[in-house]
Amino acid sequence: MELKEKTAAYTSAEFRLDSPGIFFQFKLRTMAEEPMFALVNKESKAMGSLTPGDLIPMIYHFGDKTIPAEQRITRIKSVRDGSRIGYEDYYIVALEINENLYERPIKEAQ
């Protein structure tokens, strides 16, 4: 499966930040101007650790649970206020999978 197809098939993702020790899970979203993003509450502790340009290992889950999750290096593309498009209390965190870095299955299908 090509990266573009995989990206479209991912439904959620997760990552862990060492400082301040945050485990963050989120639904992946899409819109015309941003092919993959997450909504992060403006009060979230994660916001202090997410900076555009950061590379973060994230675990991506498919909607089809028979496909194993994959770990992909992901770049924080941008962080924008979501108010202008109806997400009053959220930031839009745009994500971009770096296809030049590693990819590996995380766990076997149940």
C-alpha positions in Angstrom: 0.0 0.0 0.0 1.4 3.4 -1.0 1.9 6.1 1.7 -0.9 8.2 0.4 -3.3 5.3 0.6 -2.1 4.4 4.0 -2.6 8.0 5.3 -6.2 7.9 4.0 -6.8 4.6 5.8 -5.4 5.7 9.2 -8.2 6.7 11.6 -6.4 7.5 14.8 -2.9 8.0 16.2 -1.0 8.3 19.5 2.3 9.5 20.8 4.1 10.0 24.1 6.0 13.1 25.1 8.8 12.7 27.6 8.3 16.1 28.9 5.8 16.7 30.6 5.2 12.9 30.4 2.1 13.1 28.3 0.4 10.2 26.4 -1.9 11.6 23.7 -4.4 9.8 21.6 -6.4 11.5 18.9 -8.8 11.0 15.9 -7.2 11.9 12.6 -9.2 14.5 10.6 -9.0 15.9 7.2 -10.2 19.0 5.3 -9.5 20.4 1.8 -6.5 22.6 2.8 -5.1 20.1 5.4 -4.9 16.4 4.4 -4.2 15.2 8.0 -4.5 17.0 11.3 -5.5 16.6 14.9 -7.5 18.9 17.2 -5.8 19.7 20.4 -7.6 21.5 23.2 -6.0 24.9 23.9 -5.7 24.0 27.6 -3.8 20.7 26.8 -0.4 20.3 28.4 0.7 18.8 25.0 0.6 22.2 23.4 3.7 23.4 25.3 5.6 20.5 23.6 4.4 20.7 20.1 6.3 23.0 17.8 6.2 23.2 14.0 9.1 21.3 12.6 9.3 18.8 15.4 9.7 15.1 14.4 7.7 12.8 16.7 7.3 9.0 16.4 3.6 8.3 16.3 1.7 5.1 16.2 -1.1 5.1 13.5 -4.1 2.8 13.7 -6.2 1.7 10.7 -10.0 1.6 10.7 -9.6 -2.0 9.8 -8.4 -3.5 13.1 -7.0 -6.6 11.3 -4.2 -4.4 10.0 -1.4 -3.9 12.5 -0.7 -0.4 13.8 2.4 1.3 12.4 4.9 3.6 13.9 5.8 6.5 11.6 8.0 9.5 12.1 5.7 12.5 11.8 6.5 16.2 11.4 4.4 18.8 13.1 3.7 20.9 10.0 1.8 23.8 11.6 -0.2 24.7 14.7 -3.1 27.1 14.0 -6.0 28.5 16.0 -9.1 26.5 15.1 -11.6 29.4 15.9 -11.8 30.6 12.3 -13.2 27.3 11.1 -15.5 26.5 14.1 -13.2 24.8 16.6 -13.3 27.5 19.2 -11.4 25.8 22.0 -8.9 23.9 19.8 -5.7 24.3 17.9 -5.4 22.5 14.5 -2.1 20.6 14.5 -1.3 19.7 10.9 0.7 16.5 10.6 3.0 15.2 7.8 4.4 11.7 7.7 8.0 11.7 6.8 8.3 8.9 4.2 12.1 8.9 4.2 12.2 7.7 7.8 11.3 4.3 9.3 8.0 2.5 9.2 7.3 -0.7 11.1 4.3 -2.7 12.3 3.6 -2.3 16.1 1.6 -5.3 16.9 0.0 -8.3 15.3 -3.7 -8.2 14.4 -6.0 -9.7 17.1 
